[in-house]
Amino acid sequence: MPDTSSHLAEDTHARRIVDLVARGEARSRSELAAALGVAASTVGIKVQSLLDAGVLQEAGDGTSRGGRRPRVLQIAGDGVVLSADIGGRHARIGRHSLSGALLGTESLAIDLTDGPQVTLERISAAFVRLAADARIQAIGVSLPGPVDTVTGSVDQPSRMPGWPGFRVGEHLAASFDTHVSVDNDANLAALGEHREQFGHTHHSITVKAGTAIGSGVIVDGRIHRGATSAAGDITHTRIDGSGDIPCSCGNTGCLETVASGASLVRQMRERGGDSVRTTSDVLMLARDADPLATTLVRTAGTHLGQALSGVVNFFNPHAVFLTGSMSASEPFIAAVRSRVYEACHPLATQHLRIESASTGADAILRGAARLALEGMDVAAA
């Protein structure tokens, strides 16, 4: 049988090499070997593969420390990485350098119910505009549903007619003749925020709390997907006292039915808030100290904290990051934090950070670009 553990280690080395060079934490083969704790020969082989693929380039000689002057490494400047955060009614497109830095964005209106062909045609046109004349080295795509990362297609999505089984990655790869990585929005938000905060170390959970709720788990700097790519999905955790409100999954009383932005809109309208149409409307009322909106936002945070408590006790992460529109509400974050600290073992929360994501609306684009770069790096290596 093939040595899969060795193959995974090699893949990790390629990813870490690019990340260390991009961050400026290592500029030569010897510095990379020291940072990774592996043999110089192993680093040399990986670096040469990345040089051959055009991911890295040499930029002259560095300072000698008693021997031959080392060759300085840097991210190759020829080309860009593109990313797409595809939602139900809108999409954001990102242009990135080969270090993963976000250089520019474009937003456009879409409708997922138009189907994959029409939607991706609009996304592709935006890719062309944003890339301009630059060489597209890789593409990362976020989809708002469960994703089979092997086929690059959505798997049992809600509210995405025509999308199940459609191979988004293959479709875009054929159009642009480049590597394409596809994952769900929660995983990519988690990856984008974690790398900004911790790089390739530590463990975290990122919850995307907006109209819907999603979450992603990062272990040692990498997305943890689980056996069927469902790891971290707290959306359909049953909440005590939530009643029998039907959920899109077919069950009742799920977290999404009582803690999502859509649930807050529904509850406000049931109580006479006929002018409320969006999550932003509810949050604006809460900011203006509307008693009902404030109570609903805090209750939603408490419900999310309840769902997270078991996960925190079991997983013991370094941080829980909150992104999405709900994360802009301090009462929401405070309620999440209060419930987690109340319900978890003190050791699990001793050094736990629970806070709004620093990358904000760009988390998914950053994560998509990082995943695309890593896929390109592994292919090269």
N, C-alpha and C positions, 0 to 999 in steps of 0.2 A: 504493500500500500504506500502511496506517496506521503511524504512527511509534511502534513498540512500545517503543523505548528511552525516549522521552519519557513514555509511560504508566507504565512501571516506575519512572521517577524520581519522578513525581507520587505514586505509591503509597508509595514510600519516604519522601517528605516527610510524608505524613499519618501514617505510623507513627512517624517520628522526632518529630513535633510532640507527639503524645500521650505518648510516652515521656519527652521532655524536661520536659513540664509535670508528669507524674506523679512524676518524680524530684525536682522542684523546681529543676532546673537552668536553666529559663527560665520567666518569669512574665508576659511580655508579647510582643506581636507583634514589637517591635524586638529583644528578646533572642533570640527564635526565629530571626529573620532572620540575626542575627550568628552564632548557634550553627550554623545550617545552611549559611551561606555563600551564601544565595540572596536574590533581590530581595524587598523588603518587600511588593510587590504580590502576588508568588507566595504568600508566607506568609499574607497577608490573605485570599486566595481560599480557601486550604485551611482556615484557622481558621474562616471563616464556614461552610464546609460541615460542619465538626465541631460548631460551635455549633448549626446547624440540626438536626443528627442527635441532639443531646442528649448527645454524647460529652464536649464541653467546655462550660463556662459561665463567664460573666464575674462577677467578685467585687469590684466597686468599682474605684476609681482607685488607681494606684500613685504613687510619688514622681516628681515632675517633675525632669528634668535640663536644664532650660532652655527646654523647649517645652511642648506640651500634655501633661497628665498621662496616662500610658498606662493602658489598661484591663487589670486583672489577670486572668489566665486560670487556671482550675483544672479538674480533672476533675469532671465533673458528679456530684453525690451521689445522684442518683435512679436506683437500680437496683443490680443485682449481676451478676457473671459467674459461671457455674457451670462446673465441670470434672469430668471422670470419667476415672479411670485404671482401665481394664477389663482384668483378668487372667483366667487360666483358671478359677480357683476363688474369686477375690475381686475386689472393686472398691472403690476409694476415691473419694469424691465431695468436691469442694471448693467453698467459697463464697468469692468474691473481691470486693474493691472494684473500682471502675472504674480504679484505678491498677494493678491486678493483684495487690495485696497479698492474701495468703491469710488469711481471717478465721475459717474453721472447716472441719472435715472430718467425714466420716462413713464408716465402713467397713461393708461387707455381704458376705455369702457369696453367690456365684453359681456357675453351672456353664455355661460356654460351649457345652457339648454340648447344652444345652436349646434352642439356636437363638436367633436374633436377636430374635424377637418376645417371647418369654418373658423373656429377659435384659434387653432394653431397657424392658420394662414395670416391672421391679424398679428399674432405674436411674432411670426417670422418677419413680417414687414417691419415691425418695430426693431427687431434684432438688426436688420440691414441698416436702418436709419442710425441706430445708436453705434454700431460698429464703424460706420463710415467706410473708410478705405483700409482699416486695420485688419490684419489677419486674425480670424477667430480661432483661438487655440482650444477652447472647450466651452461647453454650455451646461449650466445647472438649472433645473426646473423644479419648482415646488407646485404640488397639486393639493387641493383641499379635500383629500380623502385617503383611505388606506392605499398604499402603493406596494406593488410587487417590484422590488428594486432589481431583480434579475431581468425581468421583461420590460421594466420601465412603464408599466401600465397600472391603472387604478384597479383595486380589488374590492368588490362589494361596496361601492360608494353610495352615499345618499344624495339625491337631487343632482345627479350627473347623468342624465339619459344619453345613451350612445357611447359613453366613455368606457364602460367595463370591458377589459380585454384589449383595448386599443393601445398599441405600443408607441407611446409618446416619444420615448428615447430613440427608437429606431426611425420613426418618422422624421424627427428633426436631424438626426445624424445623417440620413440620406440627403436631406435638403442642404445641409451645410458642410458635409464631408468632414466632420470633426467628432470628438468624443462628447457624449451627452450623458449626464447623470440626472436621475429623477428620484425624488423622495417626497414624503408628505410635508405639509407646511410646519407642523409642530416639531418634527425631527430637525428640520433645517433651521427653524428659529432657535432651537436648543443648541445646535452646533455653532451657529453664528454668535450667539451670546457667550457660550462657554469658551470658545477660542479667544474671544476678545478679553475675557476675564482671566482665564487660567492657562491658555495655550493647550498643550497636550497632556496636562496632568489634572488630577482632582476629578471629583464626581459631582454632577449637578442634575437638577430637574428644571425644565423650563415649561411653564404653563402659558399657553396662548389663550387668553380669556377675552373674547370679543362677542360677536353675535353668536358664535358657537364656542365650544371649549375643546382644546386639544393639548397634549403634553408630550414632551420628548425627554428621554433619559440619556445622559452622557456618562460613560464609564471610562476613566483614564483618558479623557479627551476624545473618545470615539462614540458614535451613536450606538446605543444598545437597542437592537430591534426585536430580540426574542425569536422563538421558534417559528412564528408565523407573521413576523413584522408587526405585532400588536403590543409590544412592550411599551409601558408608560401610558397607555390609553385609559385615563381615569374618567373619561367622558361618560361612560355608561356604568359607573359605580352607583349602586342604589343608595339613596340618602334616607336616613330615618326621618319620618315625619313629613316626607315630601308628597305624600298622597299618591294618587293613581293617575298622574298626568301621563298620557302616552308619549313615548319617545320615538324618534325616527328608526331606532334599532328594533322596534317591535315590543320592547318591554315597557314598564311603567316606573315612574319615580326615579329616573336616572338623574345624575348630577346636572346634565345639560338642561333638564326641564325646570330646574329651580335656581341655577346659578349663572346661566349664560345671559348675554345681552338680550337675546330674543325672548327669554323667559321674563326678564324685567319689563320689556315692552308689553308683553302679554298681560302681566300682572298689573301694570299701571293702567292699561286700557280697561281691564276688568273692574277696576276701582274708580272708573270715571275719567281717566286721563285720556280723553279722546284726541287731544292734540299731539300725543306722543306717537312718533312713527319709527324712531330709530334708537339704538343704544345711546348714541350721543345725546339725544333728547333727554333721556333718563339721567345721564351723568351730569348734564348741564343743570337740571333741576336740583340734583343732589348738591352740586357746587353752590347753588343759590339757597341752600338750606331748606328745601322743600321737605317736610317731615316724612311723607310717604316714600318719596324717591330715596331719601337718605336711609330710611329703615330697610328698604328692599336691597339697596346696594350693600349695606352692612350684613344683612342676612345672607346674601349671595356669597360674600367673602367667608362667612362662617361655614356655610355648606362646603365651599371649596377647601377650607382648612380641615374640615372633617374628613373629606376624601383623601387629602394629602397626608394626614396624620399616620395612617397605616403604612403608607409608602415611605415616609421619612423614618419611621421606626424600623422598618425592614431594610431599607436601602442605606440609610445613614449618609446622605450626601453632604458635601461641603456647603451647598447653596441651593436655594429655590428661587428662580428668577420668574417674574411675571411680566408678560408682554401682551399686546393686544389693547384694544380701547379701554377695557376695564382697569388695566394697570395704571392708568392716569389718575385714578381715584384713590386718594390717600385713605378714606374710610374703608374702602374695599381691601386694600393691602393690610391695613391695621387689623381688620377682622380676620383675615387669613392668618396673619402672624399670631394673633392672640389665641386662635383655636389650635394651631399646631403646637405652640409652646405649652398650652394647657393639657393637650391630649398625649403628647409624646414623652418618652423617657428622658430625663435630664441629660443623659449622655448623648442622646441623638440630637439634642438641640444646643449642646454646650457651646459649639462654635458655629452653629448654623446661621447662614445669612438668608433672610427672606426679604427680597427687594425688587423694585421695578427694574426691568432689563435696561442696561445702559445703551444698547444699540437701537432701542425703540423700533420704529417702523422698518428700519433697515436690517433687522436681525435675520429675516428669511433670505433676503438677497445675499447677505454676507455668508450665510450658511450654504446656500446653493452654489456660490462661487467656490467656496472652500471644498465642497464635495466634488465639484467638477475638476478642480485642480488636482485633488488627490486621486481621482480616477484616471486622470491623464498621467500623473506621476507613476502610478502603479503599472499602467500599460507600458510606459516607457521603460520601467525597470524590469 
